[in-house]
Amino acid sequence: MPSNLPIAHRISDAAALLTGMRTLRCPHPGCTLRIRYRAVTPDEARHLATLATDHTRHGATK
Ligand SMILES: [Zn+2]
């Protein structure tokens, strides 16, 4: 996980929590994919989580 993100990113993440928005990040090293969503069904949330956490599903390396 890069630790050099601009502070604005962290602030917007905090704001996202307050508004009920969720952010998913890919755990793949070097992948910066982030998916944001709010007010989705549990099925959609699971689908998005699968997409976000399985690098092969969105795997454009660049
Ligand atoms: Zn990825």
N, CA, C, O and the ligand as a Tripos MOL2 file, in Angstrom:
@<TRIPOS>MOLECULE
protein
  249   247    63     0     0
PROTEIN
NO_CHARGES

@<TRIPOS>ATOM
      1 N           0.8490   -1.2090    0.0000 N.3       1 MET1
      2 CA          0.0000    0.0000    0.0000 C.3       1 MET1
      3 C           0.8680    1.2370    0.0000 C.2       1 MET1
      4 O           1.6710    1.4220    0.9140 O.2       1 MET1
      5 N           0.7290    2.0860   -0.9990 N.am      2 PRO2
      6 CA          1.5730    3.2890   -1.0190 C.3       2 PRO2
      7 C           1.2700    4.1870    0.1610 C.2       2 PRO2
      8 O           0.1090    4.4090    0.5060 O.2       2 PRO2
      9 N           2.3210    4.7030    0.7780 N.am      3 SER3
     10 CA          2.1280    5.5490    1.9450 C.3       3 SER3
     11 C           2.3090    7.0120    1.5940 C.2       3 SER3
     12 O           2.2500    7.8800    2.4650 O.2       3 SER3
     13 N           2.5310    7.2830    0.3130 N.am      4 ASN4
     14 CA          2.7990    8.6670   -0.0960 C.3       4 ASN4
     15 C           1.5830    9.3060   -0.7600 C.2       4 ASN4
     16 O           1.7210   10.2400   -1.5500 O.2       4 ASN4
     17 N           0.4100    8.8090   -0.4440 N.am      5 LEU5
     18 CA         -0.7850    9.4150   -1.0110 C.3       5 LEU5
     19 C          -0.9340   10.8380   -0.5050 C.2       5 LEU5
     20 O          -0.6490   11.1320    0.6560 O.2       5 LEU5
     21 N          -1.3770   11.7060   -1.3800 N.am      6 PRO6
     22 CA         -1.6390   13.0720   -0.9200 C.3       6 PRO6
     23 C          -2.6500   13.0630    0.2150 C.2       6 PRO6
     24 O          -3.5340   12.2090    0.2750 O.2       6 PRO6
     25 N          -2.5030   14.0180    1.1010 N.am      7 ILE7
     26 CA         -3.3960   14.0750    2.2530 C.3       7 ILE7
     27 C          -4.8440   14.2100    1.8030 C.2       7 ILE7
     28 O          -5.7480   13.7330    2.4890 O.2       7 ILE7
     29 N          -5.0750   14.8410    0.6810 N.am      8 ALA8
     30 CA         -6.4440   15.0200    0.1870 C.3       8 ALA8
     31 C          -7.1250   13.6770   -0.0180 C.2       8 ALA8
     32 O          -8.3320   13.5470    0.1840 O.2       8 ALA8
     33 N          -6.3390   12.6710   -0.4230 N.am      9 HIS9
     34 CA         -6.9180   11.3530   -0.6030 C.3       9 HIS9
     35 C          -7.4190   10.8150    0.7270 C.2       9 HIS9
     36 O          -8.5020   10.2360    0.8080 O.2       9 HIS9
     37 N          -6.6210   11.0120    1.7640 N.am     10 ARG10
     38 CA         -7.0290   10.4990    3.0640 C.3      10 ARG10
     39 C          -8.2730   11.2290    3.5560 C.2      10 ARG10
     40 O          -9.1760   10.6300    4.1400 O.2      10 ARG10
     41 N          -8.2980   12.5250    3.3070 N.am     11 ILE11
     42 CA         -9.4630   13.2980    3.7370 C.3      11 ILE11
     43 C         -10.7060   12.8440    2.9870 C.2      11 ILE11
     44 O         -11.7720   12.6810    3.5810 O.2      11 ILE11
     45 N         -10.5710   12.6430    1.6960 N.am     12 SER12
     46 CA        -11.7480   12.2270    0.9430 C.3      12 SER12
     47 C         -12.1840   10.8310    1.3670 C.2      12 SER12
     48 O         -13.3730   10.5140    1.3310 O.2      12 SER12
     49 N         -11.2270    9.9940    1.7700 N.am     13 ASP13
     50 CA        -11.5940    8.6890    2.2970 C.3      13 ASP13
     51 C         -12.4100    8.8350    3.5660 C.2      13 ASP13
     52 O         -13.4110    8.1450    3.7550 O.2      13 ASP13
     53 N         -11.9730    9.7420    4.4420 N.am     14 ALA14
     54 CA        -12.7030    9.9620    5.6860 C.3      14 ALA14
     55 C         -14.0920   10.4970    5.3980 C.2      14 ALA14
     56 O         -15.0730   10.0840    6.0170 O.2      14 ALA14
     57 N         -14.1660   11.4260    4.4460 N.am     15 ALA15
     58 CA        -15.4590   11.9840    4.0700 C.3      15 ALA15
     59 C         -16.3470   10.8850    3.4990 C.2      15 ALA15
     60 O         -17.5530   10.8540    3.7430 O.2      15 ALA15
     61 N         -15.7460   10.0040    2.7510 N.am     16 ALA16
     62 CA        -16.5160    8.9130    2.1590 C.3      16 ALA16
     63 C         -17.1290    8.0410    3.2450 C.2      16 ALA16
     64 O         -18.2640    7.5780    3.1210 O.2      16 ALA16
     65 N         -16.3690    7.8230    4.3080 N.am     17 LEU17
     66 CA        -16.9140    7.0370    5.4150 C.3      17 LEU17
     67 C         -18.1310    7.7300    6.0170 C.2      17 LEU17
     68 O         -19.1260    7.0900    6.3570 O.2      17 LEU17
     69 N         -18.0330    9.0340    6.1420 N.am     18 LEU18
     70 CA        -19.1270    9.7780    6.7560 C.3      18 LEU18
     71 C         -20.3880    9.7560    5.9030 C.2      18 LEU18
     72 O         -21.5010    9.7740    6.4290 O.2      18 LEU18
     73 N         -20.2130    9.7180    4.5960 N.am     19 THR19
     74 CA        -21.3740    9.7250    3.7150 C.3      19 THR19
     75 C         -21.8660    8.3140    3.4120 C.2      19 THR19
     76 O         -22.8060    8.1220    2.6410 O.2      19 THR19
     77 N         -21.2250    7.3430    4.0230 N.am     20 GLY20
     78 CA        -21.6700    5.9620    3.8040 C.3      20 GLY20
     79 C         -21.0970    5.3560    2.5500 C.2      20 GLY20
     80 O         -21.5100    4.2730    2.1350 O.2      20 GLY20
     81 N         -20.1520    6.0390    1.9400 N.am     21 MET21
     82 CA        -19.5440    5.4920    0.7390 C.3      21 MET21
     83 C         -18.4490    4.5130    1.1220 C.2      21 MET21
     84 O         -17.7110    4.7310    2.0830 O.2      21 MET21
     85 N         -18.3530    3.4500    0.3710 N.am     22 ARG22
     86 CA        -17.3260    2.4540    0.6360 C.3      22 ARG22
     87 C         -16.2850    2.5070   -0.4570 C.2      22 ARG22
     88 O         -16.6000    2.7560   -1.6210 O.2      22 ARG22
     89 N         -15.0570    2.2750   -0.0810 N.am     23 THR23
     90 CA        -13.9780    2.2060   -1.0560 C.3      23 THR23
     91 C         -13.3200    0.8460   -0.9510 C.2      23 THR23
     92 O         -12.9380    0.4060    0.1330 O.2      23 THR23
     93 N         -13.1930    0.1940   -2.0790 N.am     24 LEU24
     94 CA        -12.4900   -1.0800   -2.1280 C.3      24 LEU24
     95 C         -11.1750   -0.8630   -2.8510 C.2      24 LEU24
     96 O         -11.1010   -0.1280   -3.8350 O.2      24 LEU24
     97 N         -10.1450   -1.5120   -2.3460 N.am     25 ARG25
     98 CA         -8.8410   -1.3950   -2.9970 C.3      25 ARG25
     99 C          -8.3410   -2.7800   -3.3640 C.2      25 ARG25
    100 O          -8.5810   -3.7670   -2.6680 O.2      25 ARG25
    101 N          -7.6360   -2.8110   -4.4850 N.am     26 CYS26
    102 CA         -7.0210   -4.0560   -4.8960 C.3      26 CYS26
    103 C          -5.7840   -4.3110   -4.0360 C.2      26 CYS26
    104 O          -4.9650   -3.4100   -3.8530 O.2      26 CYS26
    105 N          -5.6390   -5.5280   -3.5060 N.am     27 PRO27
    106 CA         -4.4760   -5.8550   -2.6740 C.3      27 PRO27
    107 C          -3.2340   -6.1910   -3.4770 C.2      27 PRO27
    108 O          -2.1640   -6.4020   -2.9070 O.2      27 PRO27
    109 N          -3.3630   -6.2430   -4.7830 N.am     28 HIS28
    110 CA         -2.2180   -6.6010   -5.6080 C.3      28 HIS28
    111 C          -1.1410   -5.5270   -5.5090 C.2      28 HIS28
    112 O          -1.4420   -4.3400   -5.6340 O.2      28 HIS28
    113 N           0.1230   -5.9310   -5.2840 N.am     29 PRO29
    114 CA          1.2010   -4.9430   -5.1460 C.3      29 PRO29
    115 C           1.2980   -4.0640   -6.3850 C.2      29 PRO29
    116 O           1.3650   -4.5620   -7.5090 O.2      29 PRO29
    117 N           1.3060   -2.7710   -6.1700 N.am     30 GLY30
    118 CA          1.4730   -1.8400   -7.2710 C.3      30 GLY30
    119 C           0.1920   -1.4880   -7.9890 C.2      30 GLY30
    120 O           0.1820   -0.5900   -8.8310 O.2      30 GLY30
    121 N          -0.8850   -2.1770   -7.6740 N.am     31 CYS31
    122 CA         -2.1540   -1.8650   -8.3250 C.3      31 CYS31
    123 C          -2.8820   -0.8010   -7.5110 C.2      31 CYS31
    124 O          -3.0430   -0.9270   -6.2970 O.2      31 CYS31
    125 N          -3.3090    0.2250   -8.1890 N.am     32 THR32
    126 CA         -3.9490    1.3400   -7.4870 C.3      32 THR32
    127 C          -5.4550    1.3570   -7.7000 C.2      32 THR32
    128 O          -6.1220    2.3520   -7.4160 O.2      32 THR32
    129 N          -5.9820    0.2470   -8.2020 N.am     33 LEU33
    130 CA         -7.4190    0.2230   -8.4570 C.3      33 LEU33
    131 C          -8.2200    0.4960   -7.1920 C.2      33 LEU33
    132 O          -7.9740   -0.0830   -6.1340 O.2      33 LEU33
    133 N          -9.1610    1.3750   -7.3330 N.am     34 ARG34
    134 CA        -10.0910    1.6360   -6.2440 C.3      34 ARG34
    135 C         -11.4970    1.6710   -6.7970 C.2      34 ARG34
    136 O         -11.7500    2.2560   -7.8500 O.2      34 ARG34
    137 N         -12.3920    1.0530   -6.0930 N.am     35 ILE35
    138 CA        -13.7940    1.0790   -6.5010 C.3      35 ILE35
    139 C         -14.5860    1.7170   -5.3750 C.2      35 ILE35
    140 O         -14.4650    1.3270   -4.2140 O.2      35 ILE35
    141 N         -15.3910    2.6960   -5.7300 N.am     36 ARG36
    142 CA        -16.2080    3.3590   -4.7300 C.3      36 ARG36
    143 C         -17.6660    3.0870   -5.0070 C.2      36 ARG36
    144 O         -18.0980    3.0490   -6.1590 O.2      36 ARG36
    145 N         -18.4050    2.9020   -3.9640 N.am     37 TYR37
    146 CA        -19.8330    2.6780   -4.1470 C.3      37 TYR37
    147 C         -20.5620    3.0740   -2.8820 C.2      37 TYR37
    148 O         -19.9700    3.1930   -1.8100 O.2      37 TYR37
    149 N         -21.8350    3.2730   -3.0280 N.am     38 ARG38
    150 CA        -22.6870    3.4780   -1.8690 C.3      38 ARG38
    151 C         -24.0920    3.0420   -2.2400 C.2      38 ARG38
    152 O         -24.4900    3.0720   -3.4050 O.2      38 ARG38
    153 N         -24.8140    2.6470   -1.2430 N.am     39 ALA39
    154 CA        -26.2140    2.3080   -1.4380 C.3      39 ALA39
    155 C         -26.4070    1.2600   -2.5230 C.2      39 ALA39
    156 O         -27.2490    1.4080   -3.4090 O.2      39 ALA39
    157 N         -25.6150    0.2010   -2.4370 N.am     40 VAL40
    158 CA        -25.8220   -0.9010   -3.3630 C.3      40 VAL40
    159 C         -26.4020   -2.0760   -2.5920 C.2      40 VAL40
    160 O         -26.3460   -2.1140   -1.3620 O.2      40 VAL40
    161 N         -26.9500   -3.0180   -3.3110 N.am     41 THR41
    162 CA        -27.4860   -4.2130   -2.6740 C.3      41 THR41
    163 C         -26.3310   -5.0800   -2.1920 C.2      41 THR41
    164 O         -25.2110   -4.9520   -2.6860 O.2      41 THR41
    165 N         -26.5930   -5.9580   -1.2350 N.am     42 PRO42
    166 CA        -25.5330   -6.8720   -0.7710 C.3      42 PRO42
    167 C         -24.9430   -7.6840   -1.9130 C.2      42 PRO42
    168 O         -23.7400   -7.9460   -1.9280 O.2      42 PRO42
    169 N         -25.7730   -8.0840   -2.8710 N.am     43 ASP43
    170 CA        -25.2580   -8.8250   -4.0250 C.3      43 ASP43
    171 C         -24.2860   -7.9820   -4.8340 C.2      43 ASP43
    172 O         -23.2200   -8.4530   -5.2300 O.2      43 ASP43
    173 N         -24.6580   -6.7450   -5.0720 N.am     44 GLU44
    174 CA        -23.7780   -5.8470   -5.8200 C.3      44 GLU44
    175 C         -22.4880   -5.6010   -5.0580 C.2      44 GLU44
    176 O         -21.4050   -5.5860   -5.6420 O.2      44 GLU44
    177 N         -22.6100   -5.4100   -3.7590 N.am     45 ALA45
    178 CA        -21.4310   -5.1630   -2.9410 C.3      45 ALA45
    179 C         -20.4780   -6.3480   -3.0110 C.2      45 ALA45
    180 O         -19.2620   -6.1750   -3.0930 O.2      45 ALA45
    181 N         -21.0330   -7.5400   -2.9790 N.am     46 ARG46
    182 CA        -20.1940   -8.7300   -3.0520 C.3      46 ARG46
    183 C         -19.5140   -8.8180   -4.4140 C.2      46 ARG46
    184 O         -18.3360   -9.1620   -4.5190 O.2      46 ARG46
    185 N         -20.2810   -8.4990   -5.4490 N.am     47 HIS47
    186 CA        -19.7280   -8.5210   -6.7960 C.3      47 HIS47
    187 C         -18.5890   -7.5160   -6.9250 C.2      47 HIS47
    188 O         -17.5330   -7.8320   -7.4730 O.2      47 HIS47
    189 N         -18.8050   -6.3140   -6.4220 N.am     48 LEU48
    190 CA        -17.7680   -5.2770   -6.4930 C.3      48 LEU48
    191 C         -16.5460   -5.6840   -5.6870 C.2      48 LEU48
    192 O         -15.4120   -5.4540   -6.1070 O.2      48 LEU48
    193 N         -16.7770   -6.2870   -4.5310 N.am     49 ALA49
    194 CA        -15.6590   -6.7180   -3.6970 C.3      49 ALA49
    195 C         -14.8450   -7.7820   -4.4180 C.2      49 ALA49
    196 O         -13.6160   -7.7990   -4.3390 O.2      49 ALA49
    197 N         -15.5360   -8.6660   -5.1190 N.am     50 THR50
    198 CA        -14.8310   -9.6950   -5.8820 C.3      50 THR50
    199 C         -13.9900   -9.0710   -6.9770 C.2      50 THR50
    200 O         -12.8300   -9.4310   -7.1730 O.2      50 THR50
    201 N         -14.5890   -8.1350   -7.6820 N.am     51 LEU51
    202 CA        -13.8550   -7.4340   -8.7390 C.3      51 LEU51
    203 C         -12.6330   -6.7170   -8.1880 C.2      51 LEU51
    204 O         -11.5530   -6.7730   -8.7750 O.2      51 LEU51
    205 N         -12.8050   -6.0550   -7.0760 N.am     52 ALA52
    206 CA        -11.7360   -5.2150   -6.5390 C.3      52 ALA52
    207 C         -10.5880   -6.0460   -5.9880 C.2      52 ALA52
    208 O          -9.4210   -5.6890   -6.1480 O.2      52 ALA52
    209 N         -10.9230   -7.1560   -5.3370 N.am     53 THR53
    210 CA         -9.8870   -7.9020   -4.6320 C.3      53 THR53
    211 C          -9.2570   -9.0000   -5.4780 C.2      53 THR53
    212 O          -8.2190   -9.5510   -5.1120 O.2      53 THR53
    213 N          -9.8830   -9.3190   -6.6110 N.am     54 ASP54
    214 CA         -9.2840  -10.3150   -7.4940 C.3      54 ASP54
    215 C          -8.6440   -9.5790   -8.6620 C.2      54 ASP54
    216 O          -9.3210   -9.1240   -9.5840 O.2      54 ASP54
    217 N          -7.3330   -9.4760   -8.5980 N.am     55 HIS55
    218 CA         -6.6210   -8.6530   -9.5780 C.3      55 HIS55
    219 C          -6.8100   -9.1800  -10.9980 C.2      55 HIS55
    220 O          -6.7690   -8.4090  -11.9560 O.2      55 HIS55
    221 N          -7.0140  -10.4760  -11.1360 N.am     56 THR56
    222 CA         -7.1620  -11.0380  -12.4780 C.3      56 THR56
    223 C          -8.4560  -10.5850  -13.1360 C.2      56 THR56
    224 O          -8.6240  -10.7130  -14.3490 O.2      56 THR56
    225 N          -9.3670  -10.0570  -12.3310 N.am     57 ARG57
    226 CA        -10.6560   -9.6410  -12.8950 C.3      57 ARG57
    227 C         -10.6030   -8.2530  -13.5310 C.2      57 ARG57
    228 O         -11.4080   -7.9330  -14.4060 O.2      57 ARG57
    229 N          -9.6780   -7.4560  -13.1000 N.am     58 HIS58
    230 CA         -9.5830   -6.1240  -13.6800 C.3      58 HIS58
    231 C          -8.1810   -5.8790  -14.2270 C.2      58 HIS58
    232 O          -7.8090   -4.7640  -14.5920 O.2      58 HIS58
    233 N          -7.4100   -6.9910  -14.2680 N.am     59 GLY59
    234 CA         -5.9660   -7.0060  -14.3820 C.3      59 GLY59
    235 C          -5.2680   -6.2600  -15.4760 C.2      59 GLY59
    236 O          -4.2810   -6.7750  -16.0020 O.2      59 GLY59
    237 N          -5.6990   -5.1010  -15.8560 N.am     60 ALA60
    238 CA         -4.8330   -4.2980  -16.7120 C.3      60 ALA60
    239 C          -3.6400   -3.8860  -15.8700 C.2      60 ALA60
    240 O          -3.7860   -3.1830  -14.8700 O.2      60 ALA60
    241 N          -2.4650   -4.3230  -16.2760 N.am     61 THR61
    242 CA         -1.2950   -4.0680  -15.4360 C.3      61 THR61
    243 C          -0.8710   -2.6170  -15.5200 C.2      61 THR61
    244 O          -0.0720   -2.1510  -14.7080 O.2      61 THR61
    245 N          -1.3970   -1.9060  -16.4890 N.am     62 LYS62
    246 CA         -0.9940   -0.5080  -16.6030 C.3      62 LYS62
    247 C          -2.2050    0.3330  -16.9170 C.2      62 LYS62
    248 O          -2.0920    1.5510  -17.0560 O.2      62 LYS62
    249 ZN         -5.5490   -4.9180   -9.1560 Zn       63 ZN63
@<TRIPOS>BOND
     1     1     2 1
     2     2     3 1
     3     3     4 2
     4     3     5 am
     5     5     6 1
     6     6     7 1
     7     7     8 2
     8     7     9 am
     9     9    10 1
    10    10    11 1
    11    11    12 2
    12    11    13 am
    13    13    14 1
    14    14    15 1
    15    15    16 2
    16    15    17 am
    17    17    18 1
    18    18    19 1
    19    19    20 2
    20    19    21 am
    21    21    22 1
    22    22    23 1
    23    23    24 2
    24    23    25 am
    25    25    26 1
    26    26    27 1
    27    27    28 2
    28    27    29 am
    29    29    30 1
    30    30    31 1
    31    31    32 2
    32    31    33 am
    33    33    34 1
    34    34    35 1
    35    35    36 2
    36    35    37 am
    37    37    38 1
    38    38    39 1
    39    39    40 2
    40    39    41 am
    41    41    42 1
    42    42    43 1
    43    43    44 2
    44    43    45 am
    45    45    46 1
    46    46    47 1
    47    47    48 2
    48    47    49 am
    49    49    50 1
    50    50    51 1
    51    51    52 2
    52    51    53 am
    53    53    54 1
    54    54    55 1
    55    55    56 2
    56    55    57 am
    57    57    58 1
    58    58    59 1
    59    59    60 2
    60    59    61 am
    61    61    62 1
    62    62    63 1
    63    63    64 2
    64    63    65 am
    65    65    66 1
    66    66    67 1
    67    67    68 2
    68    67    69 am
    69    69    70 1
    70    70    71 1
    71    71    72 2
    72    71    73 am
    73    73    74 1
    74    74    75 1
    75    75    76 2
    76    75    77 am
    77    77    78 1
    78    78    79 1
    79    79    80 2
    80    79    81 am
    81    81    82 1
    82    82    83 1
    83    83    84 2
    84    83    85 am
    85    85    86 1
    86    86    87 1
    87    87    88 2
    88    87    89 am
    89    89    90 1
    90    90    91 1
    91    91    92 2
    92    91    93 am
    93    93    94 1
    94    94    95 1
    95    95    96 2
    96    95    97 am
    97    97    98 1
    98    98    99 1
    99    99   100 2
   100    99   101 am
   101   101   102 1
   102   102   103 1
   103   103   104 2
   104   103   105 am
   105   105   106 1
   106   106   107 1
   107   107   108 2
   108   107   109 am
   109   109   110 1
   110   110   111 1
   111   111   112 2
   112   111   113 am
   113   113   114 1
   114   114   115 1
   115   115   116 2
   116   115   117 am
   117   117   118 1
   118   118   119 1
   119   119   120 2
   120   119   121 am
   121   121   122 1
   122   122   123 1
   123   123   124 2
   124   123   125 am
   125   125   126 1
   126   126   127 1
   127   127   128 2
   128   127   129 am
   129   129   130 1
   130   130   131 1
   131   131   132 2
   132   131   133 am
   133   133   134 1
   134   134   135 1
   135   135   136 2
   136   135   137 am
   137   137   138 1
   138   138   139 1
   139   139   140 2
   140   139   141 am
   141   141   142 1
   142   142   143 1
   143   143   144 2
   144   143   145 am
   145   145   146 1
   146   146   147 1
   147   147   148 2
   148   147   149 am
   149   149   150 1
   150   150   151 1
   151   151   152 2
   152   151   153 am
   153   153   154 1
   154   154   155 1
   155   155   156 2
   156   155   157 am
   157   157   158 1
   158   158   159 1
   159   159   160 2
   160   159   161 am
   161   161   162 1
   162   162   163 1
   163   163   164 2
   164   163   165 am
   165   165   166 1
   166   166   167 1
   167   167   168 2
   168   167   169 am
   169   169   170 1
   170   170   171 1
   171   171   172 2
   172   171   173 am
   173   173   174 1
   174   174   175 1
   175   175   176 2
   176   175   177 am
   177   177   178 1
   178   178   179 1
   179   179   180 2
   180   179   181 am
   181   181   182 1
   182   182   183 1
   183   183   184 2
   184   183   185 am
   185   185   186 1
   186   186   187 1
   187   187   188 2
   188   187   189 am
   189   189   190 1
   190   190   191 1
   191   191   192 2
   192   191   193 am
   193   193   194 1
   194   194   195 1
   195   195   196 2
   196   195   197 am
   197   197   198 1
   198   198   199 1
   199   199   200 2
   200   199   201 am
   201   201   202 1
   202   202   203 1
   203   203   204 2
   204   203   205 am
   205   205   206 1
   206   206   207 1
   207   207   208 2
   208   207   209 am
   209   209   210 1
   210   210   211 1
   211   211   212 2
   212   211   213 am
   213   213   214 1
   214   214   215 1
   215   215   216 2
   216   215   217 am
   217   217   218 1
   218   218   219 1
   219   219   220 2
   220   219   221 am
   221   221   222 1
   222   222   223 1
   223   223   224 2
   224   223   225 am
   225   225   226 1
   226   226   227 1
   227   227   228 2
   228   227   229 am
   229   229   230 1
   230   230   231 1
   231   231   232 2
   232   231   233 am
   233   233   234 1
   234   234   235 1
   235   235   236 2
   236   235   237 am
   237   237   238 1
   238   238   239 1
   239   239   240 2
   240   239   241 am
   241   241   242 1
   242   242   243 1
   243   243   244 2
   244   243   245 am
   245   245   246 1
   246   246   247 1
   247   247   248 2
@<TRIPOS>SUBSTRUCTURE
     1 MET1         2 RESIDUE 1 A MET
     2 PRO2         6 RESIDUE 1 A PRO
     3 SER3        10 RESIDUE 1 A SER
     4 ASN4        14 RESIDUE 1 A ASN
     5 LEU5        18 RESIDUE 1 A LEU
     6 PRO6        22 RESIDUE 1 A PRO
     7 ILE7        26 RESIDUE 1 A ILE
     8 ALA8        30 RESIDUE 1 A ALA
     9 HIS9        34 RESIDUE 1 A HIS
    10 ARG10       38 RESIDUE 1 A ARG
    11 ILE11       42 RESIDUE 1 A ILE
    12 SER12       46 RESIDUE 1 A SER
    13 ASP13       50 RESIDUE 1 A ASP
    14 ALA14       54 RESIDUE 1 A ALA
    15 ALA15       58 RESIDUE 1 A ALA
    16 ALA16       62 RESIDUE 1 A ALA
    17 LEU17       66 RESIDUE 1 A LEU
    18 LEU18       70 RESIDUE 1 A LEU
    19 THR19       74 RESIDUE 1 A THR
    20 GLY20       78 RESIDUE 1 A GLY
    21 MET21       82 RESIDUE 1 A MET
    22 ARG22       86 RESIDUE 1 A ARG
    23 THR23       90 RESIDUE 1 A THR
    24 LEU24       94 RESIDUE 1 A LEU
    25 ARG25       98 RESIDUE 1 A ARG
    26 CYS26      102 RESIDUE 1 A CYS
    27 PRO27      106 RESIDUE 1 A PRO
    28 HIS28      110 RESIDUE 1 A HIS
    29 PRO29      114 RESIDUE 1 A PRO
    30 GLY30      118 RESIDUE 1 A GLY
    31 CYS31      122 RESIDUE 1 A CYS
    32 THR32      126 RESIDUE 1 A THR
    33 LEU33      130 RESIDUE 1 A LEU
    34 ARG34      134 RESIDUE 1 A ARG
    35 ILE35      138 RESIDUE 1 A ILE
    36 ARG36      142 RESIDUE 1 A ARG
    37 TYR37      146 RESIDUE 1 A TYR
    38 ARG38      150 RESIDUE 1 A ARG
    39 ALA39      154 RESIDUE 1 A ALA
    40 VAL40      158 RESIDUE 1 A VAL
    41 THR41      162 RESIDUE 1 A THR
    42 PRO42      166 RESIDUE 1 A PRO
    43 ASP43      170 RESIDUE 1 A ASP
    44 GLU44      174 RESIDUE 1 A GLU
    45 ALA45      178 RESIDUE 1 A ALA
    46 ARG46      182 RESIDUE 1 A ARG
    47 HIS47      186 RESIDUE 1 A HIS
    48 LEU48      190 RESIDUE 1 A LEU
    49 ALA49      194 RESIDUE 1 A ALA
    50 THR50      198 RESIDUE 1 A THR
    51 LEU51      202 RESIDUE 1 A LEU
    52 ALA52      206 RESIDUE 1 A ALA
    53 THR53      210 RESIDUE 1 A THR
    54 ASP54      214 RESIDUE 1 A ASP
    55 HIS55      218 RESIDUE 1 A HIS
    56 THR56      222 RESIDUE 1 A THR
    57 ARG57      226 RESIDUE 1 A ARG
    58 HIS58      230 RESIDUE 1 A HIS
    59 GLY59      234 RESIDUE 1 A GLY
    60 ALA60      238 RESIDUE 1 A ALA
    61 THR61      242 RESIDUE 1 A THR
    62 LYS62      246 RESIDUE 1 A LYS
    63 ZN63       249 GROUP 0 **** ****
